[in-house]
């Protein structure tokens, strides 16, 4: 399982936490069922947004990235995150990216323009199948993205995306194409290939990554390896919203994990964040958050204090796990747990306790 991770330049907000907790529960559920999981998640520690923020604040971009990453890991640790088995960093994977780009050039799927290298989307007849977007819709999306605006207007097609960029400012690395920086999308393809293999089972991330990021990952990975599919299942988490807008740095409408955890237990915050199915946008609501605190308290009073037994085959446990198995319906799983726990006998209760703690993490 590969999940697109953070670009560490700002504090972890509830939207990040929700996204990564979805994959936390997925990994926990698979592992509880006896499946071995290898989970990789990248850290984009060099990126235009880090460089801009570092310049604005007058700090070294590496120091900024390291500090924000430490805080992110600390926030997620407090939330009981099942940590990835490997967290590759972009700055340490440049050789892997260069090799992948060379492979694409050799196959004729990529071309150079003055020291930059672009992927030729005309070479991929499956391009666009993940997002299902029309060409005009793709162009509109790209026009809104800072990253895409850096691309050379002389490339063959405005949808062709940068694998390597010739840049004048900021950190650069040597390459056979000239000094520069890798494009953002190639990072994830290279890391998947390096740490997991040519085909993976689950690829995840926020739903805002479907186009262009994941569409481009598929194009470059499948072109380089000749293997389809690149990922068997795509899991996209819908955005967290506040005031009708996506919670984000650019909107400035963030609620930070650290501030929320000053007011409640990690279990209550998990219950809150997992209480909306991952495909549905989550509208942050303080009243609902306060109710989540009460609900977590009630669950602890009902289930707490006893022993953690094996996960049983009793109807109560089966009902909760059936919801988890149904496209990771954590919302229904938690509500089922709350309904069945007070009426369960001792044995079922010891099983539910294990499910609540080990899989959902709400106890
Ligand atoms: Zn990615």
Boltz pocket constraint, residues with backbone or C-beta under 6 A from the ligand:
constraints:
  - pocket:
      binder: B
      contacts: [[A, 3], [A, 4], [A, 5], [A, 184], [A, 185], [A, 188], [A, 213]]
      max_distance: 6.0
